[in-house]
Amino acid sequence: MEAQELLIALHDESAGYEISPDRVPLSVLRSFTRDVDEFLRGDGNDVDTNALDISIEKGSLAIRTAPTANPVLLNDLRKLANGQEMDGVGLKRRAVIERWQKSARGGRRWRVSIAADFLPAAIVISAESDFRADDADQWVRVERYVRGEIEDMGGHAKPNAHIRLPDGKALLVDAAREMLRDEKINRLYKPAMIRIVAEYNVMTREYRGAKLLEFVEHESRLDEKDLDRLTQRGAKAWRDVPDAGAWIDELRGSKE
């Protein structure tokens, strides 16, 4: 298929007025462009969002993309245009559509449309639509220990901590003001272990609504006594095996 230009538009009157080139709430601009960026990139960074052209049109905040022929993105758009069950659509795109669908049901005059020449009709997420993905919406409440590097802590209106996880993803964790105020250790840009409570998606392995319960002190240095004790236990357990390496190779089915 030839490259397609996409137009993703937000129609929003929740602030009491119609979005226009003369007036756009900064918070709306920020959250919508972030969602569009995530939607276009998808699970595999399908689209280079640095090449976006943005336009604001009367009655909407519209983002027009440079032409793209990415097959994953275009196939996901076909699925969304053909039905409101999102099974088979990329996980990150599902998450964005679900956020938009939730906003549209919030009793506001709010909707998002996605249009392209190759689609039979624009995809519209509104109070009347019902986009859903039964196999993706599997959120469970968990309490977990999480390791990462703390990149930022604080905030005036909503105190939180920004954690960079080992896989490179960022985790935003809400925190009690008193907990951050009374913290005596400088934890910025240092590895840390924290205990959180959050919702966890068993399909996407993402967290949402995370709250910080405590900083956990942990000792990462090697304890020579413990190592020596484990070595002695291992030697005792393997003492009747003449060649441990050969025995493991045999179990694995390895051959010379």
C-alpha positions, 0 to 999 in steps of 0.5 A: 500500500502507498504511504498514507497521511493520517489526521487525528483530531480531538473535539473537546468542549469540556472546558466550557468552550469549543477548542479553536485556533485562538484558545487551546488549554495547555493541559489538553494539548500536552496530554493529547499530543502524548497520546498521539505520540504513543499511538503512532509509535505503537509497540515497535516504534512504527512511526518516527514521530519527530516528522509530525506536522501539527495543525489546530483547526476550528472545533478541534485540536488536529494532528496531521502526520507525514505520509507513512506506509508502516504495515503494522500501523495501517493494519491496526487502523483497518481493524479499528475501522472494521469493528470496536473489538480491539483484539489483535490491535497492538497493545500500546494502541489499545491502551491509548484507545481505551483511555480515549474511550474512558474520557469520552464516557465522562459525560463531556462533549469529547471525542477523537476521530482518526481519518485517512484516505484508505479507510472506509470511514473515520474511526470515531471514539465517542460517548456512543462508541464501545471500543474494548479489548477483552484480552488486554484489559486484565488489570490486577491489584498488586503489592510489589518490590520494584528496583530502579533509579530515582530520577526525580522526586517532589511536586507541589500539587501532586507529590511523586517519584519518577523511577527508571526501571531496569528495562528502560521504562519510566514508572511514575509513583505517587507518594505522600508528601510527608514521606518525601519531606522526611526522607533523610537520604539523598536518593536522586540518580541512585539505585533504589528498592521501593515497595509499591501498590499498583494495578498491573496488566498481566498482558502488557506488564505495565503498572498504573496508579502506583503508590509508594509505600516505602523505601526499602534498604537493601544490602547488595554487597557480597557476604563472604561468609554466606558465599563460603557456606553455600560453597560448602553445601554445594561441595557436600551435595556433589561429592559423589559425582565424579564429573559434575560437568559431564553429568549436567551435559548428559542431563541436557542431552549434549553430545561430544 
